[in-house]
Amino acid sequence: MSQAFLSNETQQIKNYYQENGYVIVKDAISENKITDFINKYEAFKVSKNYYFRSQDTNRPEKLSINEQGFIERSILNPIELVFQKDFCQSASNIICSNSVSQILKTLTDKQKHTVWQTMFFDKSTGTVAHQDHYYLDSDPAGHLVACWYALEDIQEDAGAFFVIPKTHKGYVISRKTDVPLFSDHEEYAQNIQKLIKEQSYQAQPLLLEKGSVLFWHPFLIHGAFQNVNPNHSRKSFTAHFLPEGYSRLGISKVKPTIASVNPDINFWKKNLLHHAEASVRYWRYWLQVNLRPKSQRPYLEMRSAKYSELK
């Protein structure tokens, strides 16, 4: 079991994060907030013919419930789902918890942070080893902070999140800028696997307790093991936070922000046009899912099972 700290142990939290590239804070999310979300999640699951963008395939997917009653695909940006106001609000209440913003302040020395990207996992999809820096980071690089929120006690055979401690101090593999966006992703996944083998890195599973939050550095190599017990879910959120004063790496456009339920955590500001575009995008998802060939491969594959040949 990895070492975990209470939220008031600020200096120990900061020291551990700087040394290891990650830190676990226990009892960061209240039982009431988690219970409220689980209730909203149960209501969401009965939505028929609902479409969303998935994190593990990075393309539109139809809501699918497996034999165990879990949502099969991970959900990208669950706080922005159209036609699901209650679900989104409950998710936001957890992601923007005061305890989280206090730890972010401890780690970055910045008062405010903006939510860049979020995810919801009902079950582990077995995420390939990676560094967040390849996908998103601050400019200058290395100041983004990511969080993983355990909404239940995490079992090892459920496909636990893993980290490779102290790799934030090692070699960083960046995305190529002279090729179409993410077209080098398979090569990147191969290079990460090569780095792990060359350095004899050992992945450490993190079995977080319900209500705990993991914080990690954008250079840290991490991922998730594949689920080997289909009866175990792995309900959790992921969120990435950009500290105030930093721009987004590789993105010149500055987006306005608006405060969330927590004045120290901001969202990208959306106007009526953005909301209209989101509704149109939803119906585009419907078309893409129903018209694409079943054999079509995702262009940005995050499921480690699809990279088994690299192991």
C-alpha positions in Angstrom: 0.0 0.0 0.0 1.4 3.4 -1.0 1.9 6.1 1.6 -1.0 8.5 1.9 -1.3 11.8 3.7 -4.1 13.8 5.3 -4.8 17.1 3.6 -3.4 19.2 6.5 0.0 17.5 6.2 1.0 20.1 3.5 4.7 20.1 3.8 4.9 16.3 3.7 2.6 16.3 0.7 4.8 18.7 -1.2 8.0 17.0 -0.3 6.7 13.6 -1.3 5.3 14.9 -4.6 8.6 16.6 -5.5 10.6 13.5 -4.7 8.3 10.9 -6.3 6.3 12.7 -8.9 3.0 11.8 -7.2 1.3 11.9 -3.9 -1.9 10.4 -2.4 -4.2 12.4 -0.1 -6.8 10.4 1.8 -10.3 11.5 2.9 -10.1 14.3 0.4 -13.7 13.8 -1.0 -16.7 13.5 1.3 -18.9 10.5 1.5 -21.9 12.7 0.8 -20.5 14.0 -2.5 -19.6 10.5 -3.7 -23.1 9.1 -2.7 -24.8 12.0 -4.6 -22.8 11.2 -7.7 -23.4 7.5 -7.5 -27.2 8.2 -7.4 -26.8 10.5 -10.5 -24.7 7.9 -12.2 -27.4 5.2 -11.7 -29.9 7.5 -13.2 -27.6 8.3 -16.1 -27.0 4.6 -16.9 -30.6 4.1 -17.9 -30.3 6.7 -20.7 -31.1 4.9 -23.9 -29.2 5.7 -27.1 -26.9 8.2 -25.4 -23.6 9.1 -27.2 -20.4 10.6 -25.8 -16.7 10.9 -26.6 -14.7 8.1 -25.0 -11.3 8.6 -23.4 -10.0 5.1 -24.2 -10.9 5.1 -27.9 -10.9 8.9 -28.4 -13.9 8.8 -30.6 -17.7 8.9 -30.2 -19.2 5.8 -28.5 -22.7 4.7 -27.6 -23.5 4.2 -23.9 -23.1 0.5 -23.3 -23.7 -1.4 -20.1 -21.9 -4.7 -19.6 -23.2 -7.9 -18.0 -22.0 -6.7 -14.6 -23.9 -3.4 -14.9 -20.9 -1.2 -15.5 -20.4 1.4 -18.3 -18.1 -0.3 -20.8 -16.3 2.8 -22.2 -14.6 5.6 -20.2 -16.2 9.1 -20.7 -14.1 12.1 -21.8 -15.1 15.3 -20.1 -18.1 14.0 -18.0 -18.7 17.5 -16.6 -19.7 18.7 -20.1 -22.1 16.0 -21.3 -25.1 17.5 -23.1 -28.7 16.8 -21.7 -27.2 15.5 -18.4 -27.2 18.5 -16.1 -27.5 16.6 -12.8 -24.8 14.2 -13.7 -22.4 17.0 -14.7 -23.1 19.1 -11.7 -22.5 16.2 -9.3 -19.3 15.3 -11.0 -18.2 18.9 -10.9 -18.9 19.1 -7.1 -16.3 16.3 -6.6 -13.7 17.4 -9.1 -13.8 21.0 -7.8 -13.7 20.1 -4.1 -12.2 22.6 -1.7 -9.7 20.0 -0.4 -8.4 19.5 -4.0 -7.9 23.2 -4.6 -6.0 23.5 -1.3 -3.6 20.6 -2.3 -3.2 22.1 -5.8 -2.1 25.4 -4.1 0.4 23.5 -2.0 1.9 21.8 -5.0 2.0 24.7 -7.4 2.2 27.8 -5.1 -0.7 29.2 -7.2 -4.1 30.2 -5.8 -6.3 29.4 -8.8 -6.3 26.5 -11.3 -8.3 25.8 -14.5 -9.8 22.4 -15.3 -8.5 21.4 -18.7 -9.7 17.9 -19.2 -11.7 15.4 -17.2 -12.6 11.7 -17.4 -14.9 9.2 -15.7 -14.1 5.5 -15.5 -16.8 3.0 -14.3 -14.3 0.1 -15.0 -10.7 0.0 -15.9 -10.1 0.1 -19.6 -6.4 -0.7 -19.2 -4.6 2.5 -20.1 -1.3 2.3 -21.9 1.7 3.7 -20.1 2.3 7.3 -20.9 3.4 10.8 -19.7 0.6 13.4 -19.8 3.1 15.9 -21.3 2.6 14.2 -24.7 -1.1 15.0 -24.7 -1.4 18.2 -22.7 0.8 20.4 -20.5 1.5 23.9 -19.3 3.8 26.3 -21.1 6.5 26.3 -19.8 6.1 22.6 -19.5 6.0 20.6 -16.3 3.5 22.6 -14.2 0.3 20.9 -15.1 -1.1 18.8 -12.2 -3.4 15.8 -12.7 -5.7 14.1 -10.2 -7.3 10.7 -9.9 -10.3 10.5 -7.6 -11.2 7.1 -6.1 -15.0 6.8 -5.8 -14.8 3.4 -4.2 -12.1 1.2 -2.6 -9.9 0.1 -5.5 -9.2 -3.6 -5.8 -5.9 -4.8 -7.4 -7.7 -7.1 -9.8 -10.0 -4.3 -11.0 -7.3 -2.9 -13.2 -5.5 -0.6 -10.7 -4.0 2.8 -11.7 -0.2 2.5 -11.7 2.7 4.9 -11.5 6.5 4.5 -12.0 7.9 6.6 -9.1 10.5 9.3 -9.8 10.2 9.1 -13.6 9.3 12.7 -13.6 13.0 13.3 -13.1 14.0 11.2 -16.1 13.6 11.4 -19.9 10.5 13.1 -21.3 9.1 12.1 -24.7 7.3 14.9 -26.5 4.8 14.9 -29.3 6.1 15.6 -32.7 5.1 19.0 -34.0 5.9 18.4 -37.7 3.2 15.6 -38.2 -0.6 15.7 -38.1 -1.9 15.9 -34.5 -1.3 12.5 -32.6 -0.5 10.7 -35.9 2.8 9.5 -34.1 0.9 8.1 -31.1 1.6 4.4 -31.9 5.3 5.3 -32.2 5.1 7.2 -29.0 3.6 4.2 -27.1 6.4 2.1 -28.5 9.0 4.6 -27.3 7.5 4.7 -23.8 7.6 0.9 -23.6 11.2 0.9 -24.8 12.1 3.5 -22.2 10.5 1.3 -19.4 12.5 -1.8 -20.5 15.8 0.0 -21.0 15.6 1.6 -17.5 14.1 -1.5 -15.9 11.3 0.6 -14.5 8.7 -1.2 -12.2 5.1 -0.1 -12.3 3.6 0.4 -8.8 -0.2 -0.3 -8.5 -2.0 2.2 -6.3 -4.9 0.8 -4.3 -6.6 3.9 -3.2 -9.3 4.0 -0.6 -12.7 5.6 -1.3 -12.5 9.3 -1.1 -8.7 9.5 -1.7 -7.1 11.6 -4.5 -3.9 10.9 -6.3 -2.0 14.0 -7.6 0.8 13.5 -10.2 3.3 15.4 -12.3 2.9 15.6 -16.2 6.3 14.0 -16.7 5.5 10.9 -14.6 5.0 7.6 -16.4 1.7 6.1 -15.4 -1.3 4.1 -16.7 -3.7 1.4 -15.6 -3.5 -2.4 -15.5 -6.2 -4.4 -17.3 -9.2 -5.6 -15.3 -8.8 -9.3 -14.5 -12.0 -9.6 -12.4 -15.0 -8.4 -14.3 -17.1 -8.3 -11.1 -15.0 -5.4 -9.8 -15.6 -1.9 -11.0 -13.1 1.0 -10.7 -15.3 4.1 -10.3 -13.1 7.1 -10.5 -12.5 10.5 -12.0 -9.4 12.0 -13.6 -8.9 15.8 -14.0 -6.0 17.9 -15.2 -5.4 21.4 -13.8 -3.6 24.3 -15.3 -2.2 26.7 -12.7 -2.9 30.4 -13.1 -0.2 32.3 -15.0 0.5 29.5 -17.4 -0.7 29.0 -21.0 -1.4 25.7 -22.7 1.6 24.0 -24.4 1.3 24.2 -28.2 -2.0 26.2 -28.0 -1.7 30.0 -28.7 -5.4 30.8 -28.2 -6.2 32.2 -24.7 -9.6 31.1 -23.5 -11.6 33.1 -20.9 -12.5 31.3 -17.7 -15.3 31.4 -15.2 -15.4 30.2 -11.6 -16.8 26.8 -10.8 -18.6 26.0 -7.5 -15.2 26.6 -6.0 -13.9 30.1 -6.6 -10.3 28.8 -6.8 -11.1 26.3 -9.6 -12.1 27.7 -13.0 -13.7 26.2 -16.1 -13.3 27.4 -19.6 -16.1 29.9 -20.2 -18.9 28.8 -22.5 -21.4 31.1 -24.3 -24.7 30.2 -26.0 -22.9 29.4 -29.2 -20.7 26.9 -27.5 -23.8 25.2 -26.0 -25.5 25.1 -29.4 -22.3 23.6 -30.9 -22.3 20.9 -28.2 -25.8 19.9 -29.1 -25.0 19.7 -32.8 -21.9 17.7 -31.9 -24.0 15.2 -30.0 -26.0 14.4 -33.1 -22.8 14.2 -35.1 -21.7 11.6 -32.7 -24.8 9.6 -33.4 -24.1 9.7 -37.1 -20.4 8.7 -36.7 -21.2 5.8 -34.4 -24.0 4.4 -36.6 -22.3 4.9 -39.9 -18.6 4.0 -39.3 -17.4 0.6 -40.3 -17.2 -1.8 -37.3 -13.6 -2.7 -38.2 -12.5 1.0 -38.1 -9.6 1.5 -35.6 -9.4 4.5 -33.3 -6.8 7.0 -34.4 -5.7 7.6 -30.8 -5.8 4.3 -29.0 -5.4 4.3 -25.2 -6.3 0.7 -24.3 -3.1 -1.2 -23.4 -4.6 -4.4 -24.7 -4.3 -3.0 -28.2 -0.5 -2.7 -27.6 0.0 -6.2 -26.3 2.6 -6.8 -29.0 4.8 -4.1 -27.4 5.1 -5.9 -24.1 
